Amino acid sequence: MLLSRKKPTQVKPDIASSFYFAAAHKQPVVTQQIYAPSGSQTLKGNQSKRFTAQVAAPATATTADKVLSNHATILADNSANLAISLYQNMAKEKGAENILISPVVVASSLGLVALGGKGSTASQVKTILNAAKVQDEQLHSGLAELLTEVSDPKERNVTWKISNRLYGPSSVTFAENFVKSSKKHYKCDHSKINFRDKKSAVNSINEWAAKSTGGKLPEVTKDVENTDGAMIINAMFFKPHWDEQFHPTMVDNRGFLVSGSYTVALQMMHRTGLFDFYDDTTNKLYLLSMPLAHKKSTVVFVMPHHMEPLDRVEKMLSKKQLDTWMGKMKQTAVAVSLPKVSMEVSHNLQKHLQDLGLTEAVDKSKADLSNVSGKKDLYLSGVLHAAALEWDTHGNEIDTSIFGTEKLKNPRLFYADHPFIFLIKDKKTNSLLFIGRMVRPKGEKMRDEL
């Protein structure tokens, strides 16, 4: 049986179709909300509006000249290590599923747990963040500084909506100091929800996630079974703007090999240009770095030479290995064929964070989150991390001056028609905005042919 799939073709630059697409400079919405169940009541109408106030992340003209504080720099570097450890832990259990997590948002959620915790519950969180020696105030101010910096829309020219909620039991009365500190550092509001009414609770959560992401996350959970403690929920929508656009007229239908026997049809976009590129012939991998607008961040692709499960590559991942690979990249002429991406992924991170050492906050008998309410009556029963990611042809105008020159002769081919890993890396802070993998894109199964 042969799969009906177009063969890779050489992509030629189409100068006439190099249109400019203006980016929408939107303020990223950075909100955190805390919920707790209130008997049999659920938030609706004006109640819901009252607790979904969106706070735009500040952006100033001097951001480019601003240097991160020492503790924010440390936390940025540490969040990258956390990201890879978390990704590898998830990859072991996810099978043929897409993964998408934002390390800086996960770190901020952990910071919120540390803020509400005392004693070993709080210190354990700091250990996971590799910030045991960082003072509490520096931890919270550093995480807030980092997230504000990387989500600056004018500096990075991206759309990034970030919303967070912490749901908890109806007995919780939030302590005034916790409310003030969480609003200051993590943009938190606080409320209650009734988990016993499961259908209403699920609907409320999904409605909030959909609204906070402009409809990009219509469903982040199907149930709230066994939820009798606190639950942190992250809901995000991220859409980057390429430093140079893909050719808008060169988008066609191709096949993506999910496995050797399963192919889906999707739209593939193309462009040829100069990119940082490395062909690791020893490990049979391609690495490609494609800068986003303003060149403050970049998407790094790690893709095997041929279709294969990503297990082998994922075992190799480490911050040191990534630094080694990126150090070997050289500016190279590359003909890139990349799927247009629209993916929505929802992960419950609690078990994975528990595997990384978060054991006290999630243990009903050991958790001390008494900074939240003044009482030792709360534990963490879930960390739901939901994100929507889109990328398409849109970007800045192509530099046509290099077309027809020696620089673009004999380009290498990066044809992403099989599973790959990607990282969205912030150059200024050296943090990872996202890490994920594309193994099963949206698309109809292609028909087999004799």
Secondary structure, DSSP 8 states (H G I E B T S, - for coil): -EE-----------GGG-----------BEEEEEE--BTTB---HHHHHHT----B----TTGGG----HHHHHHHHHHHHHHHHHHHHHHHHHSS--EEE-HHHHHHHHHHHHHH--HHHHHHHHHHTT-TTS-HHHHHHHHHHHHHHHT-HHHH--EEEEEEEEE--TT----HHHHHHHHHHH-EEE----TTSHHHHHHHHHHHHHHHTTTS-S-S-S--TT--SEEEEEEEEEE--BSS---TT-EEEEEEEEETTEEEEEEEEEEEEEEEEEEETTTTEEEEEEEBGGGSEEEEEEEESS---THHHHHH--HHHHHHHHHT-EEEEEEEEEE-EEEEEEEE-HHHHHHTT--STT-TTT---HHHHSSS---EEEEEEEEEEEE-S-BS---GGGTTSGGGSS-EEEE--S-EEEEEEETTT--EEEEEEESS-S--B--EE-
